[in-house]
Amino acid sequence: MRLSDLGGLVYSTDAGRMCPGCRKPAAQCECRSARPAPAGDGIVRVSRETKGRGGKAVTLVKGMALDEAALALLGKQLKAACGSGGTVKDGVIEVQGDHVDRVMEALRQRGHTVKRAGG
């Protein structure tokens, strides 16, 4: 195995972070924009989870067939509708707190088919 097979340059003092896939600066990455949108079954699943979070509840939104930019925008809108913080990780929107009903209503108003997942 060669050292170049491990991914190559990840940071340059000239350009900053580098994409290991196309080996260009992260701001000019071509492989990220070429990624297709994730495919879903058309049903958005909203659930509440507390595992691994010290007992704090988090509302999870899964199954959105959107690209990263649209998912981040929707996450921002849902967080604002609930009046709380959160993040978008690996195609899942996390809203801090137990806001399942508010999130489901907000998604229905935007025209999505929504199901409650979990208990």
N, C-alpha and C positions, 0 to 999 in steps of 0.2 A: 504494500500500500504506500502510495506516495503522499507527501504532505499536502500537495495541491488537491488531492481527492477528498480532503477533510472539509472543504468549503472555501478555503482561500482567505483573502483579505476581508476583514470586517470593519476596520477603521483606518482612516487615512488622516494625517495631520493637515493635508491640503483640502480635502473634500468632506471630512467628517465620516459619518456612518456610511458603510458600503453594503450593497445588497450581495449576499453570497451567491445568488442565482445568476444574475446577469453581470455582476462585478462592476456596477455603476454606482454613483452616489445615490443614497436612499431617496433623495428628492427627485431624481431622474430615473428611477427604477422602471424598467420595461416589463419585467415578468409579473409584477403585482397588478398592473393594469390589464394584462392579458388573461388573468384568472377569470374563469366564468363565474357567474352568480351561483350560489348554492341552490340546489334543487330541493324543493320541499313538496309535501303532499297537498299544500294549499290550506292546511289547518294550522293555526297558531295555537300553541299550547302554553298556558299560563299556570305557574305553580308557585307554591311557597316552600322555602327550604330554610332549615336552621343548622344543618350538619356542617361541622368544621368552622363555624362562625361564632363560637362562644355563646350560643343560645340566642343570638340576634336573628331575627327573621329577614329574609330577602325574597323579593318577588322575582321569579325568573320567567322570561319570555323566550320560547324556543320555536323553531320551525318557520322563521321568517325567510322567505326566498328573496332577499335583498342583497345588494353588494355592500361592501364595508362602509362606504360614505353614506348611503341611504340608511343603513342600520344605525350608524352613529347619530344621524339626524333624528330618526325616530326615537332612539334612546333618550336624546336630549328633550324631545317633546313630551315623552312619557314621564320623565323625571320632573319636568316643570308642572305637568298636570297633577302629579302626586305631591309636589312640594317637598321633594327629598332628593338625596344624592343617588349615585349609582355609577355603573360602568357598562361597557360593552366588551365582552371577552369571547373569543372563539365562536362568533355568530350567535351568542346568547346575550340578551339584555338583562342586566341585573339592576333592580330598583331597591334601594334600602328600605326596609320596613314591610309590613303586611298590607300591600295595596292591590291585592288580586282583583277585587271588584272594580276599583277605579281604572286599573290598566285594561281589564276586559272591556269595560264600557268605552274607553278611549279608542281602543282598537276597532270595536264595532262601528263607531262613528266614522272611522277612516275606511270602512268597507272591507275589513278582514273577517274571515270565518274564525271564531275563537272558541276554544274548549278549555275547561278547567282541568288541569292534570293533577294527580295526587289526591290527597284527602281533603 
